């Protein structure tokens, strides 16, 4: 199944601890069917000191979501929507909003 969510899309989380929050897609992992969303699904990671005299630290990093838990926001109507695909005459494909018909 091809991903209908692309890098740079704004998405809303529809389930889990971050439900209702929105963010920008940083990366898509099609084989694992996951997406990495900026600032959401954060995990704490303990980092070792890299240089002599430097202290270790705790860093919060985003981790990937299953893409079934996110819905892309339509740039036209601004709502989280299902995405359809429109086949163009030249053989290309365009994503469309199922609510308002906006092409993105």
MOPAC internal coordinates of N, CA, C and O (Angstrom, degrees):
PM7 1SCF
backbone

  N    0.0000 0     0.00 0     0.00 0    0    0    0
  C    1.4551 1     0.00 0     0.00 0    1    0    0
  C    1.5198 1   109.37 1     0.00 0    2    1    0
  O    1.2310 1   120.27 1   -52.86 1    3    2    1
  N    1.2986 1   117.10 1   127.14 1    3    2    1
  C    1.4625 1   121.73 1  -179.40 1    5    3    2
  C    1.5255 1   110.01 1   -77.87 1    6    5    3
  O    1.2310 1   121.20 1   -34.09 1    7    6    5
  N    1.3231 1   115.31 1   145.91 1    7    6    5
  C    1.4562 1   120.70 1   179.72 1    9    7    6
  C    1.5213 1   110.68 1   -74.25 1   10    9    7
  O    1.2310 1   120.36 1   -44.68 1   11   10    9
  N    1.2976 1   116.91 1   135.32 1   11   10    9
  C    1.4601 1   120.44 1   174.33 1   13   11   10
  C    1.5193 1   110.09 1  -101.42 1   14   13   11
  O    1.2310 1   120.95 1  -170.75 1   15   14   13
  N    1.3227 1   115.79 1     9.25 1   15   14   13
  C    1.4620 1   121.99 1   175.98 1   17   15   14
  C    1.5256 1   106.84 1  -112.97 1   18   17   15
  O    1.2310 1   120.85 1   -49.54 1   19   18   17
  N    1.3133 1   115.98 1   130.46 1   19   18   17
  C    1.4653 1   121.19 1  -176.77 1   21   19   18
  C    1.5280 1   110.30 1  -117.90 1   22   21   19
  O    1.2310 1   121.21 1   -18.93 1   23   22   21
  N    1.3249 1   115.29 1   161.07 1   23   22   21
  C    1.4535 1   121.57 1   175.72 1   25   23   22
  C    1.5322 1   108.82 1   -59.90 1   26   25   23
  O    1.2310 1   120.49 1   -45.11 1   27   26   25
  N    1.3277 1   116.68 1   134.89 1   27   26   25
  C    1.4618 1   121.26 1   179.78 1   29   27   26
  C    1.5208 1   114.10 1    95.32 1   30   29   27
  O    1.2310 1   119.61 1   167.25 1   31   30   29
  N    1.3460 1   118.36 1   -12.75 1   31   30   29
  C    1.4645 1   121.54 1   178.32 1   33   31   30
  C    1.5238 1   110.71 1   -69.26 1   34   33   31
  O    1.2310 1   120.69 1   -32.64 1   35   34   33
  N    1.3304 1   116.29 1   147.36 1   35   34   33
  C    1.4578 1   121.03 1   169.33 1   37   35   34
  C    1.5239 1   106.60 1   -87.95 1   38   37   35
  O    1.2310 1   120.29 1   -45.70 1   39   38   37
  N    1.3260 1   117.05 1   134.30 1   39   38   37
  C    1.4641 1   120.96 1  -178.34 1   41   39   38
  C    1.5240 1   110.67 1  -132.05 1   42   41   39
  O    1.2310 1   120.78 1   -23.63 1   43   42   41
  N    1.3330 1   116.11 1   156.37 1   43   42   41
  C    1.4649 1   122.34 1   173.57 1   45   43   42
  C    1.5200 1   107.46 1  -115.31 1   46   45   43
  O    1.2310 1   120.80 1   -42.46 1   47   46   45
  N    1.3357 1   116.08 1   137.54 1   47   46   45
  C    1.4603 1   121.88 1   178.89 1   49   47   46
  C    1.5243 1   107.47 1   -81.61 1   50   49   47
  O    1.2310 1   120.11 1   -49.17 1   51   50   49
  N    1.3438 1   117.40 1   130.83 1   51   50   49
  C    1.4588 1   120.47 1  -175.40 1   53   51   50
  C    1.5228 1   113.76 1  -106.28 1   54   53   51
  O    1.2310 1   119.81 1   171.81 1   55   54   53
  N    1.3465 1   117.97 1    -8.19 1   55   54   53
  C    1.4609 1   119.00 1   175.62 1   57   55   54
  C    1.5196 1   110.01 1  -155.33 1   58   57   55
  O    1.2310 1   121.14 1   -19.83 1   59   58   57
  N    1.3152 1   115.42 1   160.17 1   59   58   57
  C    1.4578 1   120.97 1   179.17 1   61   59   58
  C    1.5147 1   112.29 1    98.70 1   62   61   59
  O    1.2310 1   120.84 1     8.88 1   63   62   61
  N    1.3352 1   116.00 1  -171.12 1   63   62   61
  C    1.4655 1   120.67 1  -174.52 1   65   63   62
  C    1.5251 1   113.18 1   -68.04 1   66   65   63
  O    1.2310 1   120.04 1   156.82 1   67   66   65
  N    1.3257 1   117.53 1   -23.18 1   67   66   65
  C    1.4644 1   121.20 1   179.48 1   69   67   66
  C    1.5224 1   112.85 1   -99.23 1   70   69   67
  O    1.2310 1   119.58 1  -161.85 1   71   70   69
  N    1.3310 1   118.41 1    18.15 1   71   70   69
  C    1.4661 1   122.21 1  -176.68 1   73   71   70
  C    1.5332 1   111.51 1   -54.90 1   74   73   71
  O    1.2310 1   121.05 1   -46.87 1   75   74   73
  N    1.3352 1   115.59 1   133.13 1   75   74   73
  C    1.4602 1   121.32 1   178.57 1   77   75   74
  C    1.5114 1   114.27 1    92.58 1   78   77   75
  O    1.2310 1   120.20 1   165.30 1   79   78   77
  N    1.3279 1   117.22 1   -14.70 1   79   78   77
  C    1.4655 1   120.01 1  -179.74 1   81   79   78
  C    1.5291 1   109.99 1   -85.26 1   82   81   79
  O    1.2310 1   121.11 1   -23.77 1   83   82   81
  N    1.3286 1   115.49 1   156.23 1   83   82   81
  C    1.4556 1   120.85 1  -177.61 1   85   83   82
  C    1.5125 1   110.48 1  -123.89 1   86   85   83
  O    1.2310 1   120.97 1   -27.39 1   87   86   85
  N    1.3203 1   115.75 1   152.61 1   87   86   85
  C    1.4530 1   120.80 1   178.26 1   89   87   86
  C    1.5132 1   111.55 1  -164.58 1   90   89   87
  O    1.2310 1   121.02 1    -4.81 1   91   90   89
  N    1.3165 1   115.65 1   175.19 1   91   90   89
  C    1.4524 1   122.75 1  -178.08 1   93   91   90
  C    1.5284 1   109.24 1   -99.16 1   94   93   91
  O    1.2310 1   120.33 1   -41.94 1   95   94   93
  N    1.3238 1   116.97 1   138.06 1   95   94   93
  C    1.4629 1   121.62 1   179.40 1   97   95   94
  C    1.5303 1   108.56 1   -75.20 1   98   97   95
  O    1.2310 1   120.99 1   -55.79 1   99   98   97
  N    1.3380 1   115.72 1   124.21 1   99   98   97
  C    1.4576 1   121.96 1   179.76 1  101   99   98
  C    1.5256 1   110.05 1   -90.21 1  102  101   99
  O    1.2310 1   121.10 1   138.41 1  103  102  101
  N    1.3491 1   115.50 1   -41.59 1  103  102  101
  C    1.4622 1   120.28 1  -176.34 1  105  103  102
  C    1.5187 1   109.68 1  -152.79 1  106  105  103
  O    1.2310 1   120.75 1   -31.22 1  107  106  105
  N    1.3352 1   116.16 1   148.78 1  107  106  105
  C    1.4629 1   122.37 1   177.44 1  109  107  106
  C    1.5265 1   107.93 1  -117.86 1  110  109  107
  O    1.2310 1   120.61 1   -47.30 1  111  110  109
  N    1.3320 1   116.43 1   132.70 1  111  110  109
  C    1.4614 1   122.49 1   177.10 1  113  111  110
  C    1.5280 1   108.43 1  -111.53 1  114  113  111
  O    1.2310 1   119.41 1   -90.40 1  115  114  113
  N    1.3532 1   118.74 1    89.60 1  115  114  113
  C    1.4637 1   120.55 1  -173.12 1  117  115  114
  C    1.5299 1   113.99 1   -64.26 1  118  117  115
  O    1.2310 1   119.35 1   143.32 1  119  118  117
  N    1.3237 1   118.85 1   -36.68 1  119  118  117
  C    1.4692 1   120.30 1  -178.41 1  121  119  118
  C    1.5247 1   111.57 1   -65.75 1  122  121  119
  O    1.2310 1   120.69 1   142.36 1  123  122  121
  N    1.3306 1   116.29 1   -37.64 1  123  122  121
  C    1.4771 1   120.53 1   179.46 1  125  123  122
  C    1.5220 1   112.25 1   -89.81 1  126  125  123
  O    1.2310 1   120.25 1   174.57 1  127  126  125
  N    1.3475 1   117.12 1    -5.43 1  127  126  125
  C    1.4625 1   123.35 1  -176.26 1  129  127  126
  C    1.5282 1   111.66 1    54.78 1  130  129  127
  O    1.2310 1   121.13 1  -129.07 1  131  130  129
  N    1.3383 1   115.43 1    50.93 1  131  130  129
  C    1.4594 1   122.00 1  -178.90 1  133  131  130
  C    1.5190 1   110.22 1  -133.96 1  134  133  131
  O    1.2310 1   121.28 1   -22.55 1  135  134  133
  N    1.3357 1   115.16 1   157.45 1  135  134  133
  C    1.4635 1   121.64 1   176.09 1  137  135  134
  C    1.5214 1   109.17 1  -131.56 1  138  137  135
  O    1.2310 1   121.04 1   -33.81 1  139  138  137
  N    1.3264 1   115.62 1   146.19 1  139  138  137
  C    1.4582 1   122.34 1   177.37 1  141  139  138
  C    1.5174 1   107.17 1  -103.28 1  142  141  139
  O    1.2310 1   120.38 1   -59.25 1  143  142  141
  N    1.3444 1   116.87 1   120.75 1  143  142  141
  C    1.4617 1   121.85 1  -175.99 1  145  143  142
  C    1.5271 1   108.76 1  -112.41 1  146  145  143
  O    1.2310 1   121.37 1   -47.75 1  147  146  145
  N    1.3258 1   114.98 1   132.25 1  147  146  145
  C    1.4620 1   122.41 1  -176.20 1  149  147  146
  C    1.5298 1   111.61 1   -61.66 1  150  149  147
  O    1.2310 1   120.55 1   -57.01 1  151  150  149
  N    1.3323 1   116.55 1   122.99 1  151  150  149
  C    1.4599 1   122.04 1   173.83 1  153  151  150
  C    1.5196 1   116.06 1    78.15 1  154  153  151
  O    1.2310 1   119.32 1  -174.35 1  155  154  153
  N    1.3423 1   118.90 1     5.65 1  155  154  153
  C    1.4610 1   121.47 1  -179.73 1  157  155  154
  C    1.5237 1   110.80 1  -122.22 1  158  157  155
  O    1.2310 1   121.01 1   -21.84 1  159  158  157
  N    1.3387 1   115.68 1   158.16 1  159  158  157
  C    1.4646 1   122.79 1  -179.15 1  161  159  158
  C    1.5269 1   110.42 1    56.81 1  162  161  159
  O    1.2310 1   120.84 1  -130.37 1  163  162  161
  N    1.3327 1   115.99 1    49.63 1  163  162  161
  C    1.4593 1   121.68 1  -175.67 1  165  163  162
  C    1.5277 1   111.63 1   -77.89 1  166  165  163
  O    1.2310 1   121.16 1   -38.00 1  167  166  165
  N    1.3163 1   115.39 1   142.00 1  167  166  165
  C    1.4559 1   123.06 1   175.43 1  169  167  166
  C    1.5192 1   107.54 1  -126.21 1  170  169  167
  O    1.2310 1   120.80 1   -32.36 1  171  170  169
  N    1.3387 1   116.08 1   147.64 1  171  170  169
  C    1.4638 1   119.98 1   178.55 1  173  171  170
  C    1.5194 1   108.80 1   -89.65 1  174  173  171
  O    1.2310 1   121.45 1   -45.19 1  175  174  173
  N    1.3239 1   114.83 1   134.81 1  175  174  173
  C    1.4495 1   120.62 1   179.96 1  177  175  174
  C    1.5225 1   107.94 1  -127.80 1  178  177  175
  O    1.2310 1   120.47 1   -50.39 1  179  178  177
  N    1.3240 1   116.70 1   129.61 1  179  178  177
  C    1.4607 1   121.08 1   178.92 1  181  179  178
  C    1.5230 1   109.07 1   -88.10 1  182  181  179
  O    1.2310 1   121.23 1   -55.16 1  183  182  181
  N    1.3296 1   115.26 1   124.84 1  183  182  181
  C    1.4624 1   120.78 1  -177.70 1  185  183  182
  C    1.5183 1   110.53 1  -104.45 1  186  185  183
  O    1.2310 1   121.16 1   -40.30 1  187  186  185
  N    1.3096 1   115.39 1   139.70 1  187  186  185
  C    1.4604 1   120.71 1   176.00 1  189  187  186
  C    1.5189 1   109.71 1   -79.11 1  190  189  187
  O    1.2310 1   120.68 1   -24.44 1  191  190  189
  N    1.3261 1   116.31 1   155.56 1  191  190  189
  C    1.4672 1   117.79 1   173.20 1  193  191  190
  C    1.5299 1   109.78 1   -66.97 1  194  193  191
  O    1.2310 1   119.88 1   -44.16 1  195  194  193
  N    1.3204 1   117.83 1   135.84 1  195  194  193
  C    1.4722 1   122.29 1  -178.19 1  197  195  194
  C    1.5327 1   111.55 1   -88.37 1  198  197  195
  O    1.2310 1   120.33 1   140.20 1  199  198  197
  N    1.3267 1   116.98 1   -39.80 1  199  198  197
  C    1.4688 1   121.19 1  -177.09 1  201  199  198
  C    1.5220 1   109.77 1  -114.65 1  202  201  199
  O    1.2310 1   120.41 1   -17.17 1  203  202  201
  N    1.3042 1   116.81 1   162.83 1  203  202  201
  C    1.4561 1   121.57 1   177.20 1  205  203  202
  C    1.5327 1   108.39 1   -65.24 1  206  205  203
  O    1.2310 1   120.72 1   -46.27 1  207  206  205
  N    1.3269 1   116.22 1   133.73 1  207  206  205
  C    1.4577 1   120.92 1   178.82 1  209  207  206
  C    1.5275 1   113.59 1    89.00 1  210  209  207
  O    1.2310 1   119.88 1   168.24 1  211  210  209
  N    1.3112 1   117.84 1   -11.76 1  211  210  209
  C    1.4661 1   121.13 1   178.95 1  213  211  210
  C    1.5277 1   108.95 1   -85.13 1  214  213  211
  O    1.2310 1   120.56 1   -33.20 1  215  214  213
  N    1.3371 1   116.53 1   146.80 1  215  214  213
  C    1.4577 1   120.52 1   178.95 1  217  215  214
  C    1.5160 1   110.63 1   -92.04 1  218  217  215
  O    1.2310 1   120.77 1   -26.60 1  219  218  217
  N    1.3306 1   116.13 1   153.40 1  219  218  217
  C    1.4572 1   120.97 1   172.37 1  221  219  218
  C    1.5184 1   108.51 1   -73.46 1  222  221  219
  O    1.2310 1   120.18 1   -17.25 1  223  222  221
  N    1.3132 1   117.26 1   162.75 1  223  222  221
  C    1.4618 1   119.68 1  -178.45 1  225  223  222
  C    1.5246 1   110.48 1  -147.00 1  226  225  223
  O    1.2310 1   121.75 1   -12.58 1  227  226  225
  N    1.3367 1   114.25 1   167.42 1  227  226  225
  C    1.4511 1   121.09 1   175.69 1  229  227  226
  C    1.5305 1   106.45 1  -109.29 1  230  229  227
  O    1.2310 1   120.66 1   -57.50 1  231  230  229
  N    1.3339 1   116.35 1   122.50 1  231  230  229
  C    1.4545 1   121.91 1  -175.85 1  233  231  230
  C    1.5205 1   108.85 1  -116.42 1  234  233  231
  O    1.2310 1   120.24 1   -41.93 1  235  234  233
  N    1.3325 1   117.16 1   138.07 1  235  234  233
  C    1.4653 1   120.68 1   175.01 1  237  235  234
  C    1.5159 1   109.09 1   -94.69 1  238  237  235
  O    1.2310 1   120.60 1   -57.08 1  239  238  237
  N    1.3337 1   116.45 1   122.92 1  239  238  237
  C    1.4590 1   122.03 1  -179.44 1  241  239  238
  C    1.5171 1   110.35 1  -121.48 1  242  241  239
  O    1.2310 1   119.79 1   -37.91 1  243  242  241
  N    1.3494 1   118.01 1   142.09 1  243  242  241
  C    1.4687 1   119.14 1   175.29 1  245  243  242
  C    1.5258 1   110.15 1   -73.79 1  246  245  243
  O    1.2310 1   120.65 1   -34.95 1  247  246  245
  N    1.3251 1   116.36 1   145.05 1  247  246  245
  C    1.4619 1   121.55 1   176.46 1  249  247  246
  C    1.5285 1   108.49 1  -119.81 1  250  249  247
  O    1.2310 1   120.03 1   -24.23 1  251  250  249
  N    1.3333 1   117.55 1   155.77 1  251  250  249
  C    1.4636 1   120.26 1  -174.11 1  253  251  250
  C    1.5285 1   114.16 1   -67.95 1  254  253  251
  O    1.2310 1   121.17 1   -34.63 1  255  254  253
  N    1.3521 1   115.36 1   145.37 1  255  254  253
  C    1.4622 1   124.78 1   174.20 1  257  255  254
  C    1.5189 1   108.91 1   -98.51 1  258  257  255
  O    1.2310 1   119.22 1   -28.24 1  259  258  257
  N    1.3341 1   119.10 1   151.76 1  259  258  257
  C    1.4679 1   119.09 1   164.73 1  261  259  258
  C    1.5269 1   107.98 1   -65.05 1  262  261  259
  O    1.2310 1   119.21 1   -42.68 1  263  262  261
  N    1.3281 1   119.11 1   137.32 1  263  262  261
  C    1.4560 1   119.81 1  -174.79 1  265  263  262
  C    1.5179 1   112.59 1   -72.31 1  266  265  263
  O    1.2310 1   119.58 1   171.73 1  267  266  265
  N    1.3275 1   118.42 1    -8.27 1  267  266  265
  C    1.4617 1   120.70 1   173.86 1  269  267  266
  C    1.5293 1   111.37 1   -73.95 1  270  269  267
  O    1.2310 1   120.02 1   164.45 1  271  270  269
  N    1.3322 1   117.57 1   -15.55 1  271  270  269
  C    1.4668 1   121.49 1  -179.37 1  273  271  270
  C    1.5212 1   113.20 1   -91.88 1  274  273  271
  O    1.2310 1   119.88 1  -179.94 1  275  274  273
  N    1.3339 1   117.84 1     0.06 1  275  274  273
  C    1.4679 1   119.97 1  -179.73 1  277  275  274
  C    1.5248 1   110.80 1  -123.46 1  278  277  275
  O    1.2310 1   121.20 1   -31.71 1  279  278  277
  N    1.3336 1   115.31 1   148.29 1  279  278  277
  C    1.4635 1   121.49 1   174.94 1  281  279  278
  C    1.5150 1   108.01 1  -124.34 1  282  281  279
  O    1.2310 1   119.85 1   -49.38 1  283  282  281
  N    1.3367 1   117.90 1   130.62 1  283  282  281
  C    1.4568 1   119.67 1   177.94 1  285  283  282
  C    1.5254 1   111.56 1   -68.47 1  286  285  283
  O    1.2310 1   120.72 1   -34.69 1  287  286  285
  N    1.3484 1   116.23 1   145.31 1  287  286  285
  C    1.4616 1   121.03 1   175.80 1  289  287  286
  C    1.5122 1   108.28 1   -90.99 1  290  289  287
  O    1.2310 1   120.86 1   -46.66 1  291  290  289
  N    1.3277 1   115.97 1   133.34 1  291  290  289
  C    1.4649 1   121.75 1   178.39 1  293  291  290
  C    1.5312 1   108.89 1   -73.90 1  294  293  291
  O    1.2310 1   119.52 1   -51.88 1  295  294  293
  N    1.3433 1   118.51 1   128.12 1  295  294  293
  C    1.4573 1   119.79 1   176.47 1  297  295  294
  C    1.5367 1   112.50 1   -66.72 1  298  297  295
  O    1.2310 1   120.40 1   158.37 1  299  298  297
  N    1.3315 1   116.85 1   -21.63 1  299  298  297
  C    1.4655 1   120.81 1  -179.25 1  301  299  298
  C    1.5121 1   112.91 1   -78.77 1  302  301  299
  O    1.2310 1   120.38 1   122.55 1  303  302  301
  N    1.3516 1   116.89 1   -57.45 1  303  302  301
  C    1.4670 1   119.84 1  -175.95 1  305  303  302
  C    1.5331 1   112.60 1   -97.72 1  306  305  303
  O    1.2310 1   119.60 1   168.16 1  307  306  305
  N    1.3436 1   118.38 1   -11.84 1  307  306  305
  C    1.4625 1   121.78 1   176.12 1  309  307  306
  C    1.5073 1   115.10 1    74.71 1  310  309  307
  O    1.2310 1   119.87 1  -167.62 1  311  310  309
  N    1.3378 1   117.86 1    12.38 1  311  310  309
  C    1.4662 1   121.57 1  -179.51 1  313  311  310
  C    1.5228 1   110.16 1  -107.28 1  314  313  311
  O    1.2310 1   120.08 1   -25.13 1  315  314  313
  N    1.3456 1   117.45 1   154.87 1  315  314  313
  C    1.4567 1   119.24 1   172.43 1  317  315  314
  C    1.5336 1   108.55 1   -69.07 1  318  317  315
  O    1.2310 1   120.41 1   -49.94 1  319  318  317
  N    1.3259 1   116.82 1   130.06 1  319  318  317
  C    1.4668 1   120.27 1  -171.86 1  321  319  318
  C    1.5217 1   111.85 1  -137.09 1  322  321  319
  O    1.2310 1   121.69 1   -16.61 1  323  322  321
  N    1.3263 1   114.38 1   163.39 1  323  322  321
  C    1.4618 1   120.58 1   167.16 1  325  323  322
  C    1.5211 1   106.97 1   -81.43 1  326  325  323
  O    1.2310 1   120.58 1   -29.37 1  327  326  325
  N    1.3092 1   116.50 1   150.63 1  327  326  325
  C    1.4554 1   121.38 1  -175.92 1  329  327  326
  C    1.5197 1   109.61 1  -111.10 1  330  329  327
  O    1.2310 1   120.89 1   -48.36 1  331  330  329
  N    1.3367 1   115.90 1   131.64 1  331  330  329
  C    1.4516 1   121.71 1   173.95 1  333  331  330
  C    1.5160 1   109.15 1  -108.39 1  334  333  331
  O    1.2310 1   120.53 1    -9.46 1  335  334  333
  N    1.3311 1   116.59 1   170.54 1  335  334  333
  C    1.4512 1   120.74 1   178.80 1  337  335  334
  C    1.5174 1   109.08 1  -123.10 1  338  337  335
  O    1.2310 1   121.10 1   -48.60 1  339  338  337
  N    1.3283 1   115.50 1   131.40 1  339  338  337
  C    1.4620 1   121.61 1   178.17 1  341  339  338
  C    1.5282 1   107.18 1  -109.18 1  342  341  339
  O    1.2310 1   120.72 1   -53.38 1  343  342  341
  N    1.3298 1   116.22 1   126.62 1  343  342  341
  C    1.4629 1   120.92 1   178.41 1  345  343  342
  C    1.5333 1   108.17 1   -85.04 1  346  345  343
  O    1.2310 1   120.61 1   -53.24 1  347  346  345
  N    1.3238 1   116.44 1   126.76 1  347  346  345
  C    1.4557 1   121.74 1  -179.00 1  349  347  346
  C    1.5333 1   110.22 1   -86.95 1  350  349  347
  O    1.2310 1   120.74 1   -15.96 1  351  350  349
  N    1.3259 1   116.18 1   164.04 1  351  350  349
  C    1.4657 1   121.25 1  -178.78 1  353  351  350
  C    1.5245 1   112.56 1   -63.48 1  354  353  351
  O    1.2310 1   120.46 1   146.09 1  355  354  353
  N    1.3335 1   116.73 1   -33.91 1  355  354  353
  C    1.4715 1   119.73 1  -179.24 1  357  355  354
  C    1.5269 1   112.90 1   -81.39 1  358  357  355
  O    1.2310 1   120.32 1  -173.93 1  359  358  357
  N    1.3294 1   116.99 1     6.07 1  359  358  357
  C    1.4676 1   121.37 1   178.39 1  361  359  358
  C    1.5211 1   113.62 1    94.74 1  362  361  359
  O    1.2310 1   119.97 1   174.79 1  363  362  361
  N    1.3359 1   117.67 1    -5.21 1  363  362  361
  C    1.4556 1   121.45 1   179.11 1  365  363  362
  C    1.5193 1   111.40 1   -77.37 1  366  365  363
  O    1.2310 1   120.97 1    -5.61 1  367  366  365
  N    1.3251 1   115.76 1   174.39 1  367  366  365
  C    1.4543 1   121.38 1   179.87 1  369  367  366
  C    1.5144 1   109.05 1  -127.43 1  370  369  367
  O    1.2310 1   120.28 1   -35.21 1  371  370  369
  N    1.3128 1   117.07 1   144.79 1  371  370  369
  C    1.4556 1   123.31 1   179.18 1  373  371  370
  C    1.5226 1   107.56 1  -130.91 1  374  373  371
  O    1.2310 1   120.28 1   -44.62 1  375  374  373
  N    1.3237 1   117.08 1   135.38 1  375  374  373
  C    1.4661 1   120.06 1   175.95 1  377  375  374
  C    1.5149 1   109.13 1   -79.93 1  378  377  375
  O    1.2310 1   120.08 1   -38.92 1  379  378  377
  N    1.3292 1   117.45 1   141.08 1  379  378  377
  C    1.4629 1   121.12 1   177.96 1  381  379  378
  C    1.5293 1   109.84 1  -130.84 1  382  381  379
  O    1.2310 1   121.47 1   -27.86 1  383  382  381
  N    1.3310 1   114.78 1   152.14 1  383  382  381
  C    1.4624 1   122.59 1   175.96 1  385  383  382
  C    1.5267 1   108.16 1   -78.23 1  386  385  383
  O    1.2310 1   119.80 1   -48.44 1  387  386  385
  N    1.3234 1   117.99 1   131.56 1  387  386  385
  C    1.4609 1   121.78 1   179.93 1  389  387  386
  C    1.5291 1   111.95 1   -75.30 1  390  389  387
  O    1.2310 1   119.91 1   162.00 1  391  390  389
  N    1.3614 1   117.78 1   -18.00 1  391  390  389
  C    1.4600 1   120.58 1  -179.38 1  393  391  390
  C    1.5275 1   111.87 1   -87.19 1  394  393  391
  O    1.2310 1   120.62 1   128.85 1  395  394  393
  N    1.3496 1   116.42 1   -51.15 1  395  394  393
  C    1.4680 1   118.85 1  -172.65 1  397  395  394
  C    1.5310 1   113.54 1  -111.53 1  398  397  395
  O    1.2310 1   119.75 1   169.14 1  399  398  397
  N    1.3311 1   118.07 1   -10.86 1  399  398  397
  C    1.4542 1   120.88 1   179.31 1  401  399  398
  C    1.5159 1   115.08 1    84.17 1  402  401  399
  O    1.2310 1   120.12 1  -174.92 1  403  402  401
  N    1.3439 1   117.38 1     5.08 1  403  402  401
  C    1.4651 1   121.81 1  -179.68 1  405  403  402
  C    1.5346 1   110.18 1   -63.69 1  406  405  403
  O    1.2310 1   120.00 1   -44.43 1  407  406  405
  N    1.3310 1   117.61 1   135.57 1  407  406  405
  C    1.4635 1   121.73 1   178.25 1  409  407  406
  C    1.5283 1   109.25 1   -93.16 1  410  409  407
  O    1.2310 1   121.17 1   -49.43 1  411  410  409
  N    1.3365 1   115.38 1   130.57 1  411  410  409
  C    1.4751 1   119.20 1   175.94 1  413  411  410
  C    1.4988 1   112.09 1  -143.24 1  414  413  411
  O    1.2310 1   120.10 1   180.00 1  415  414  413

